């Protein structure tokens, strides 16, 4: 994440805001072939249904060749598979909505809608906190937000020892904590997970019912891609020939950073 953050204008060791984290996760997901996760980050407080469905719907390869009918020797099951291959599948969706809910502090008008998001079955919580304190919010109790603080120093893990790693090594060691919602920095990012298309459709219905009813909406949900926006192009994995340095577009971008004498920049 630190390497990919350079492309977002963040040098190594610099704090990431919620929006920067969202953009970095979106790029890193392109290199993750194990779970085939589609990551959509909303722009201008607007979620576009058309763009998400274009990105998540995947047309599987046909089992027959050049559109020909399966040979008679194939059984009915294989024929059914060949026919169903024309139907689009759905890539699981990680939907991130970066928001600015005020200028210097959260505007109370957004509080009810913000809390409603935690009630949705698709909710993954929210990223945010306050200056120099980044938290992961997982719910609320009254006017208090429940959060985890991931900043815990733990013992070094040797992954070469036996190939297994205790999952406690990446869990928060502290119990969940609480803070008043009015103390929240207005810059946040909401997260939602939709495993299937019906989950996304259900999320859209909940947003229209609970979020869009407010006079001052926390974010917008629209069906069509706005005409004044650039055309939507689903993200694709870039060609990679090396490791580490490929996250930076060119070595020219590194000239503005101070480099330690013990390190050498290798050209891609």
C-alpha positions in Angstrom: 0.0 0.0 0.0 2.9 2.4 0.8 4.4 1.8 -2.7 1.1 2.3 -4.5 0.4 5.4 -2.5 3.3 7.1 -4.3 1.1 7.2 -7.4 -1.5 9.0 -5.3 1.0 11.7 -4.3 1.8 10.2 -0.9 5.4 9.6 -0.1 6.5 6.6 2.0 5.6 7.1 5.7 3.0 9.8 5.0 -0.5 9.6 6.4 -3.2 8.3 4.1 -6.7 9.8 4.2 -9.8 7.7 3.6 -10.0 8.6 0.0 -6.3 7.8 -0.6 -6.8 4.4 1.0 -9.8 3.8 -1.2 -7.9 4.6 -4.4 -4.9 2.5 -3.4 -7.1 -0.5 -2.6 -8.8 -0.1 -6.0 -5.4 -0.3 -7.8 -4.1 -3.2 -5.6 -7.2 -5.3 -6.3 -6.2 -5.4 -10.0 -3.1 -7.5 -9.0 -5.2 -9.9 -6.8 -6.1 -12.8 -9.0 -7.2 -15.1 -6.1 -10.5 -13.6 -5.3 -11.4 -11.7 -8.5 -12.8 -8.8 -6.5 -14.2 -5.7 -8.3 -13.5 -2.5 -6.4 -15.6 0.6 -7.2 -14.7 4.0 -5.6 -17.5 6.6 -6.0 -16.6 10.0 -7.5 -18.1 13.4 -6.5 -20.3 11.7 -3.9 -22.1 9.8 -6.6 -22.6 6.1 -7.1 -23.5 5.1 -10.7 -25.4 1.9 -11.0 -24.8 1.5 -14.7 -21.0 1.7 -14.2 -21.0 -0.8 -11.4 -23.0 -3.4 -13.3 -20.7 -2.9 -16.4 -17.7 -3.6 -14.2 -19.1 -6.5 -12.2 -20.9 -8.4 -15.0 -18.6 -10.9 -16.6 -19.4 -12.9 -19.7 -17.9 -16.5 -19.2 -16.2 -18.2 -22.0 -18.5 -20.5 -24.1 -17.7 -24.2 -23.9 -18.5 -24.7 -27.6 -16.3 -23.4 -30.4 -17.1 -20.4 -32.7 -20.7 -20.5 -31.6 -21.3 -24.0 -33.0 -23.8 -26.3 -31.3 -22.3 -28.9 -29.0 -21.7 -32.3 -30.7 -24.4 -34.9 -30.2 -22.0 -37.0 -28.2 -22.2 -34.4 -25.4 -24.7 -35.2 -22.7 -27.5 -32.9 -21.7 -25.5 -31.5 -18.7 -22.7 -30.3 -20.9 -25.1 -28.8 -23.3 -26.8 -26.9 -20.4 -23.4 -25.6 -19.3 -22.6 -24.4 -22.8 -26.0 -22.6 -23.0 -25.7 -21.0 -19.6 -22.2 -19.7 -20.4 -23.8 -16.9 -22.4 -25.3 -15.5 -19.2 -23.2 -13.0 -17.4 -21.7 -13.8 -14.0 -21.2 -11.3 -11.2 -17.8 -10.4 -9.8 -18.1 -9.8 -6.0 -18.1 -6.0 -5.4 -16.3 -3.9 -2.9 -18.0 -0.6 -3.0 -16.2 2.3 -1.3 -17.9 5.7 -0.9 -15.5 8.5 0.2 -17.3 11.4 1.8 -16.7 14.8 3.3 -19.5 15.3 5.9 -18.6 18.9 6.9 -15.8 21.4 6.8 -13.9 21.2 10.1 -16.3 18.9 11.9 -19.1 16.5 10.9 -22.4 18.3 10.1 -25.1 16.9 12.4 -27.5 16.8 9.5 -25.7 13.7 8.2 -25.6 11.8 11.4 -28.8 9.8 11.0 -28.0 8.8 7.4 -24.4 7.9 8.5 -25.7 5.6 11.2 -28.2 4.0 8.8 -25.3 2.7 6.7 -24.1 0.5 9.5 -27.5 -1.2 9.6 -27.3 -2.4 6.0 -26.4 -6.1 5.7 -23.8 -5.2 3.0 -22.0 -2.8 5.4 -18.3 -3.3 6.0 -18.1 -0.3 8.3 -16.2 3.0 7.7 -12.7 4.3 7.6 -12.0 7.6 9.4 -11.0 9.0 12.8 -9.6 12.3 13.7 -6.3 14.1 13.0 -3.3 11.7 13.5 -5.7 9.0 14.6 -7.1 6.5 12.0 -9.8 4.1 13.1 -12.0 1.4 11.6 -15.7 2.0 12.6 -17.9 -1.1 12.8 -21.1 0.2 14.4 -22.8 2.6 16.8 -24.5 2.8 20.1 -26.7 5.8 20.5 -24.6 8.8 19.6 -21.3 6.9 20.0 -19.4 5.1 17.3 -17.8 1.7 18.0 -14.4 1.4 16.5 -11.2 -0.7 16.3 -7.7 0.8 16.5 -5.5 -1.2 14.2 -2.3 0.5 15.3 -0.8 -2.2 17.6 2.8 -3.1 17.6 3.2 -6.9 17.5 6.0 -9.4 17.4 7.7 -10.1 14.1 6.2 -13.2 12.3 8.5 -15.6 10.5 6.4 -16.9 7.6 9.2 -19.1 6.4 9.2 -21.3 9.5 6.4 -23.7 8.8 4.3 -21.8 6.2 1.5 -21.0 8.6 0.7 -17.8 10.4 -1.5 -17.4 13.4 -4.4 -15.2 12.4 -4.1 -13.3 15.7 -1.1 -11.6 14.2 -3.4 -9.4 12.1 -6.2 -8.9 14.6 -6.6 -5.9 16.9 -5.4 -6.8 20.3 -7.4 -4.1 22.0 -11.1 -4.3 22.7 -13.5 -2.2 20.6 -13.7 1.4 21.8 -16.3 4.2 21.5 -16.2 7.9 20.6 -18.9 10.5 20.2 -19.9 10.8 16.6 -19.5 14.6 16.8 -15.8 14.1 17.4 -15.4 12.3 14.1 -13.3 14.0 11.4 -15.7 14.8 8.5 -13.5 12.9 6.0 -14.7 9.3 5.9 -15.1 6.4 3.6 -18.0 4.0 3.8 -17.5 0.3 2.7 -20.0 -2.2 1.4 -19.6 -5.7 0.1 -22.0 -7.2 -2.5 -21.3 -10.9 -3.2 -24.0 -11.3 -5.8 -25.9 -8.9 -8.0 -29.0 -9.3 -5.9 -27.1 -8.0 -2.9 -26.2 -4.9 -4.9 -29.8 -4.4 -6.0 -30.9 -4.7 -2.4 -28.3 -2.2 -1.3 -29.6 0.3 -3.9 -33.2 -0.2 -2.6 -32.0 0.5 1.0 -30.1 3.6 -0.1 -33.1 5.0 -2.0 -35.3 4.3 1.1 -33.0 5.4 3.9 -30.4 7.8 2.5 -32.0 9.6 -0.5 -35.0 10.6 1.6 -33.0 13.2 3.5 -33.2 16.8 2.4 -29.4 17.1 2.4 -28.2 13.9 1.0 -25.0 12.3 2.2 -24.4 11.0 -1.3 -26.2 10.4 -4.6 -27.3 7.2 -6.3 -28.0 7.5 -10.0 -28.9 4.9 -12.7 -27.0 6.3 -15.7 -23.5 7.6 -16.1 -23.5 11.4 -16.0 -23.1 12.9 -19.5 -20.6 15.5 -18.3 -18.3 12.9 -16.9 -15.5 11.2 -18.9 -16.6 7.8 -20.3 -16.4 5.0 -17.8 -13.7 2.5 -18.5 -13.6 -0.6 -16.2 -10.1 -0.8 -14.6 -7.7 -3.4 -16.0 -4.5 -4.9 -14.6 -1.5 -3.0 -16.1 1.4 -4.9 -17.6 4.0 -5.6 -14.9 7.6 -6.7 -15.6 9.2 -6.0 -12.2 8.2 -5.8 -8.6 8.2 -2.8 -6.3 9.1 -0.1 -8.7 6.2 -0.9 -11.1 3.8 0.9 -8.8 5.4 4.2 -9.8 4.6 5.4 -13.3 8.2 6.5 -14.0 11.4 7.1 -12.1 11.0 10.8 -12.9 8.4 10.9 -10.2 11.0 10.0 -7.6 13.2 13.0 -8.2 11.0 15.1 -5.8 11.6 12.8 -2.9 14.6 12.8 -0.6 16.4 9.5 -0.8 18.5 7.8 1.8 22.2 7.2 0.7 21.9 3.5 1.5 19.2 3.0 -1.2 19.4 3.0 -5.0 16.6 3.6 -7.4 16.4 1.0 -10.2 14.9 1.9 -13.5 11.9 0.0 -14.6 
